Amino acid sequence: MALFLAVLTLITTVSALGEADCTVSQYRWTFNSGGSTPCRVAEQLFLPCNTSLTIGPLNSNQFYRGMIPDMNYPCWCNSVFYSLLSACAICQGALLDHWSDFSKGCPRRWMTKYPLTIPARVRVPHWAYLDVQASDVFDPAAAASAVGSESTSPAQGSTTSSAGSSIVTSSIVSPLPASTTASVLSTSSIISNSATLVSSTTSITSSITPTASASSASPSVASSQSGASRRTVIAAGVAGGIVTLGLIAGLFFCHRRRSIKASRKLMTTPYTYTGETPSETRKKPYDPHNDARYLELKELNQSTAGQPSRKRVHVPLDVLNIGKSPSRF
């Protein structure tokens, strides 16, 4: 029991990390209708992969570099997550990685689609589903002018898990002879999105009804020995079950720790652009803050601020010129 409790304590211990936040006011359009930043929505889309993801902050000379955490590629290798992560970068005034580089190690890629079930109460903006294949980079101008409804989780049934959590409940009743009544109740819940394993204490109640006559000495001794033997078997079974649960919890903890470590290290150690070409073959990061088309849209929005509501103006879009070196205002 002590081993099992120690494993549970280790599982629930997660170090606190800083989180990215949108600080550039002109990118308020990236927030969903519930007021969540694209950074938070991107984190929530990782829950179905049983990973608690924290997206760390960037400075103006950094970008989120594409890497593939073990077994989490469906959450990573889709353009919806890439677009949300890119929006998280630009709303901090940072740079963007190209889709081809970001998804380079993916065994499979999903374009304009999130391949898993959206967690409950998560609202994914329409612009996150835009195609990034042609431009090979998230296009903030196209995203800002896109019109459409948000995507949410389908209706949850009574047996459907939500928000990346699954609850497993089991009841076991062991039949014993008429002279003995025993019940074993074991309930365990696995909450995968926070990497926490909770298990209720196994309770065993037994009552033994004597059937032998007090005047008969030999049957009394035999009944006592039989009852002691049953109690020994039950105790051994419970001890074995606890040890087994401890081992399972230990393996679960090790797997979760590796997965969370990989994803957290990925998001909290962003790549810094220094003006030099990286040692590996990669394109230079794209600076959306110096794109002429988006500046035109920004000036248009600023010039119409405070004026009566008008019909929205659509700015024609062309393929991004991604060959230029990043530059600043």
C-alpha positions as CSV (number, residue, x, y, z in Angstrom):
1,M,0.0,0.0,0.0
2,A,2.9,2.4,0.9
3,L,4.4,1.8,-2.6
4,F,1.1,2.4,-4.3
5,L,0.6,5.7,-2.4
6,A,4.2,6.8,-3.2
7,V,3.6,6.2,-6.9
8,L,0.4,8.3,-6.8
9,T,2.2,11.1,-5.1
10,L,4.9,11.1,-7.8
11,I,2.3,11.1,-10.6
12,T,0.5,14.2,-9.2
13,T,3.8,16.1,-8.9
14,V,4.2,18.4,-12.0
15,S,6.4,21.4,-12.0
16,A,4.9,24.8,-12.8
17,L,6.0,26.4,-16.1
18,G,5.4,29.8,-17.6
19,E,2.7,30.1,-20.2
20,A,2.6,32.1,-23.4
21,D,0.1,35.0,-23.5
22,C,-1.1,37.3,-26.3
23,T,0.4,40.8,-25.8
24,V,-0.1,42.4,-29.2
25,S,-3.5,44.0,-29.2
26,Q,-4.0,44.0,-33.0
27,Y,-4.3,40.2,-32.9
28,R,-7.4,40.1,-30.6
29,W,-9.2,38.6,-33.6
30,T,-7.3,35.3,-32.9
31,F,-9.3,34.8,-29.7
32,N,-12.3,32.5,-29.8
33,S,-15.8,33.6,-28.8
34,G,-15.1,32.5,-25.2
35,G,-12.1,34.8,-24.9
36,S,-9.5,32.0,-25.0
37,T,-6.2,32.8,-26.8
38,P,-5.0,30.6,-29.6
39,C,-2.3,29.5,-27.2
40,R,-4.8,28.0,-24.8
41,V,-6.9,26.4,-27.5
42,A,-3.8,24.8,-29.0
43,E,-3.0,23.4,-25.5
44,Q,-6.5,22.0,-25.2
45,L,-6.3,20.2,-28.5
46,F,-3.4,18.1,-27.1
47,L,-5.7,16.6,-24.4
48,P,-6.9,13.7,-26.7
49,C,-3.3,12.6,-27.0
50,N,-3.1,12.1,-23.2
51,T,-0.6,14.9,-22.8
52,S,-0.8,18.0,-20.6
53,L,0.8,20.6,-22.8
54,T,2.1,24.0,-21.7
55,I,3.1,26.4,-24.4
56,G,5.9,28.6,-23.3
57,P,6.4,32.3,-24.1
58,L,8.5,33.7,-27.1
59,N,10.4,36.8,-27.6
60,S,10.4,38.7,-30.9
61,N,13.4,36.7,-32.3
62,Q,12.0,33.3,-31.7
63,F,9.5,30.8,-33.2
64,Y,7.9,27.5,-32.3
65,R,10.0,24.8,-34.1
66,G,8.4,21.7,-35.4
67,M,9.3,18.5,-33.5
68,I,7.3,15.3,-32.9
69,P,6.7,14.0,-29.4
70,D,6.4,10.2,-29.1
71,M,3.0,8.8,-29.9
72,N,1.4,12.3,-30.1
73,Y,1.7,12.9,-33.8
74,P,-2.0,13.0,-34.5
75,C,-2.3,16.1,-32.2
76,W,0.8,17.6,-33.7
77,C,0.8,16.8,-37.4
78,N,-2.3,18.7,-38.5
79,S,-2.7,22.2,-39.9
80,V,-5.3,23.2,-37.3
81,F,-2.8,22.8,-34.5
82,Y,-0.1,24.4,-36.6
83,S,-2.3,27.5,-37.3
84,L,-3.3,27.9,-33.7
85,L,0.4,27.6,-32.6
86,S,1.4,30.1,-35.3
87,A,-1.3,32.6,-34.1
88,C,0.0,32.1,-30.6
89,A,3.4,33.2,-31.9
90,I,2.3,36.3,-33.8
91,C,0.2,37.6,-31.0
92,Q,3.4,37.7,-29.0
93,G,5.1,39.6,-31.8
94,A,7.3,36.5,-32.7
95,L,8.2,34.7,-35.9
96,L,6.6,31.7,-37.7
97,D,8.0,28.4,-38.7
98,H,7.0,27.1,-42.2
99,W,4.5,24.2,-42.4
100,S,6.9,22.0,-44.4
101,D,9.6,22.4,-41.7
102,F,7.1,22.2,-38.9
103,S,5.7,18.9,-40.1
104,K,8.9,17.4,-41.6
105,G,9.1,14.5,-39.2
106,C,5.4,13.6,-39.3
107,P,4.6,10.0,-40.4
108,R,1.2,11.4,-41.6
109,R,-0.2,14.9,-42.1
110,W,-3.7,16.2,-41.9
111,M,-4.5,19.4,-43.9
112,T,-7.5,21.6,-42.9
113,K,-8.6,18.9,-40.5
114,Y,-8.2,18.0,-36.8
115,P,-8.1,14.2,-36.8
116,L,-9.3,13.6,-33.3
117,T,-12.5,14.5,-31.3
118,I,-12.4,18.1,-30.1
119,P,-12.5,18.1,-26.2
120,A,-15.6,19.3,-24.5
121,R,-16.1,23.0,-24.1
122,V,-13.3,23.8,-26.6
123,R,-14.1,26.2,-29.4
124,V,-11.8,26.2,-32.4
125,P,-11.9,29.3,-34.6
126,H,-12.8,28.9,-38.2
127,W,-9.6,30.5,-39.5
128,A,-7.6,27.6,-37.9
129,Y,-8.9,25.3,-40.7
130,L,-7.6,27.4,-43.6
131,D,-5.2,25.6,-46.0
132,V,-1.6,26.4,-45.5
133,Q,-0.2,24.1,-48.2
134,A,0.1,26.6,-51.0
135,S,1.8,29.4,-49.0
136,D,3.7,26.9,-46.7
137,V,3.1,29.3,-43.8
138,F,0.3,30.6,-41.7
139,D,-1.2,33.6,-43.3
140,P,-2.6,36.1,-40.7
141,A,-4.1,38.3,-43.4
142,A,-6.2,35.5,-44.8
143,A,-7.1,34.3,-41.3
144,A,-8.2,37.8,-40.2
145,S,-10.5,38.1,-43.1
146,A,-11.9,34.6,-42.9
147,V,-15.6,34.2,-41.9
148,G,-17.1,31.1,-40.5
149,S,-18.4,29.4,-37.4
150,E,-16.3,27.8,-34.7
151,S,-15.9,24.0,-34.4
152,T,-16.8,22.4,-31.1
153,S,-17.1,18.9,-29.6
154,P,-20.0,16.7,-30.7
155,A,-22.7,16.0,-28.1
156,Q,-21.3,13.8,-25.3
157,G,-23.2,10.6,-24.4
158,S,-23.3,9.2,-20.9
159,T,-20.6,6.6,-21.8
160,T,-18.4,9.0,-23.8
161,S,-15.3,10.4,-22.1
162,S,-14.8,14.1,-22.4
163,A,-11.8,16.5,-22.3
164,G,-9.3,13.7,-22.7
165,S,-10.5,11.9,-19.6
166,S,-11.6,8.4,-19.2
167,I,-13.2,6.9,-16.1
168,V,-13.0,3.1,-15.6
169,T,-15.2,1.6,-12.9
170,S,-15.4,-2.1,-12.0
171,S,-17.1,-4.1,-9.3
172,I,-16.2,-7.6,-8.4
173,V,-18.3,-9.8,-6.1
174,S,-16.6,-13.1,-5.2
175,P,-19.1,-16.0,-4.4
176,L,-18.1,-18.0,-1.3
177,P,-19.7,-20.9,0.5
178,A,-23.0,-20.4,2.4
179,S,-21.0,-20.2,5.7
180,T,-19.1,-17.2,4.4
181,T,-20.2,-13.9,2.9
182,A,-17.6,-11.6,1.3
183,S,-17.6,-8.8,-1.2
184,V,-14.8,-7.0,-2.9
185,L,-15.3,-3.6,-4.4
186,S,-12.6,-1.9,-6.5
187,T,-13.0,1.4,-8.2
188,S,-10.3,3.2,-10.1
189,S,-10.4,6.4,-12.2
190,I,-7.7,7.4,-14.7
191,I,-7.8,11.1,-15.6
192,S,-5.4,11.1,-18.6
193,N,-5.3,14.8,-19.4
194,S,-3.6,15.7,-16.0
195,A,-1.6,12.5,-15.8
196,T,-3.2,11.6,-12.4
197,L,-4.2,8.2,-11.3
198,V,-6.8,8.0,-8.5
199,S,-7.8,4.7,-7.0
200,S,-10.2,4.1,-4.1
201,T,-9.1,1.9,-1.2
202,T,-10.1,-1.7,-1.8
203,S,-12.5,-2.7,1.0
204,I,-13.2,-6.2,1.9
205,T,-15.9,-7.2,4.4
206,S,-16.5,-10.8,5.5
207,S,-18.5,-12.5,8.1
208,I,-18.3,-16.1,9.0
209,T,-21.4,-17.9,10.3
210,P,-20.5,-20.9,12.5
211,T,-22.4,-24.0,11.5
212,A,-20.8,-26.6,13.8
213,S,-22.4,-27.7,17.0
214,A,-20.6,-26.6,20.2
215,S,-20.9,-30.2,21.5
216,S,-18.9,-31.6,18.6
217,A,-15.1,-30.8,19.0
218,S,-13.7,-32.2,15.8
219,P,-16.1,-30.4,13.3
220,S,-15.4,-27.1,15.2
221,V,-11.6,-27.5,14.7
222,A,-12.1,-28.3,11.0
223,S,-14.3,-25.3,10.5
224,S,-11.8,-23.0,12.2
225,Q,-9.0,-24.3,10.0
226,S,-11.1,-23.9,6.8
227,G,-12.0,-20.3,7.8
228,A,-8.4,-19.4,8.5
229,S,-7.4,-20.9,5.1
230,R,-10.0,-18.8,3.3
231,R,-8.9,-15.6,5.1
232,T,-5.2,-16.3,4.2
233,V,-6.1,-16.8,0.5
234,I,-8.2,-13.6,0.5
235,A,-5.4,-11.6,2.2
236,A,-2.8,-13.0,-0.3
237,G,-5.0,-12.0,-3.2
238,V,-5.5,-8.5,-1.9
239,A,-1.8,-8.1,-1.3
240,G,-1.0,-9.3,-4.8
241,G,-3.6,-7.0,-6.3
242,I,-2.1,-4.0,-4.5
243,V,1.4,-4.9,-5.7
244,T,0.1,-5.3,-9.3
245,L,-1.7,-1.9,-9.2
246,G,1.5,-0.4,-7.9
247,L,3.5,-1.8,-10.8
248,I,0.9,-0.7,-13.4
249,A,0.8,2.8,-11.9
250,G,4.6,2.9,-12.0
251,L,4.7,2.0,-15.7
252,F,2.0,4.5,-16.4
253,F,3.9,7.2,-14.6
254,C,7.1,6.5,-16.4
255,H,5.3,6.6,-19.8
256,R,3.5,9.8,-18.9
257,R,6.6,11.5,-17.6
258,R,8.5,10.8,-20.8
259,S,5.6,12.1,-22.9
260,I,5.0,15.2,-20.9
261,K,8.7,15.9,-20.6
262,A,9.1,15.7,-24.4
263,S,6.2,18.1,-25.1
264,R,7.0,20.5,-22.4
265,K,10.7,20.7,-23.4
266,L,9.5,21.2,-27.0
267,M,7.3,24.2,-26.2
268,T,9.5,25.8,-23.5
269,T,12.8,25.8,-25.5
270,P,11.8,27.7,-28.7
271,Y,14.2,28.2,-31.6
272,T,16.0,31.6,-31.7
273,Y,16.6,33.1,-35.2
274,T,20.0,34.8,-35.3
275,G,20.1,35.7,-39.0
276,E,22.2,32.7,-39.8
277,T,21.0,29.6,-41.7
278,P,20.4,26.7,-39.3
279,S,22.8,23.7,-39.6
280,E,19.9,21.6,-40.9
281,T,18.1,22.4,-44.2
282,R,15.3,24.8,-43.1
283,K,13.7,27.9,-44.5
284,K,14.2,31.2,-42.8
285,P,11.3,32.0,-40.4
286,Y,8.6,34.2,-41.7
287,D,7.9,37.6,-40.2
288,P,4.2,38.4,-40.6
289,H,4.5,41.8,-38.9
290,N,6.2,43.2,-42.0
291,D,3.9,41.7,-44.7
292,A,2.5,44.5,-46.9
293,R,-0.9,42.9,-47.3
294,Y,-1.4,42.5,-43.6
295,L,-0.2,46.1,-42.9
296,E,-2.8,47.3,-45.4
297,L,-5.5,45.4,-43.6
298,K,-4.2,46.7,-40.2
299,E,-4.3,50.3,-41.5
300,L,-7.8,49.8,-42.9
301,N,-9.0,48.5,-39.5
302,Q,-7.4,51.4,-37.7
303,S,-8.8,54.1,-40.0
304,T,-12.4,52.8,-39.6
305,A,-12.2,52.4,-35.8
306,G,-14.9,54.4,-34.1
307,Q,-16.9,54.9,-37.3
308,P,-20.4,53.5,-37.9
309,S,-20.4,49.8,-38.8
310,R,-19.8,49.1,-42.5
311,K,-19.7,46.1,-44.7
312,R,-16.5,44.2,-44.2
313,V,-13.9,44.8,-46.9
314,H,-12.1,41.8,-48.3
315,V,-8.4,42.4,-49.1
316,P,-7.3,40.3,-52.2
317,L,-4.7,37.7,-51.2
318,D,-1.8,36.4,-53.2
319,V,0.8,33.8,-52.5
320,L,3.2,35.0,-49.7
321,N,6.7,36.0,-50.7
322,I,8.5,33.8,-48.2
323,G,12.0,34.1,-49.7
324,K,12.8,37.4,-48.0
325,S,14.8,37.5,-44.8
326,P,12.8,38.5,-41.7
327,S,12.8,42.2,-41.0
328,R,11.2,44.6,-38.5
329,F,9.4,47.9,-38.5
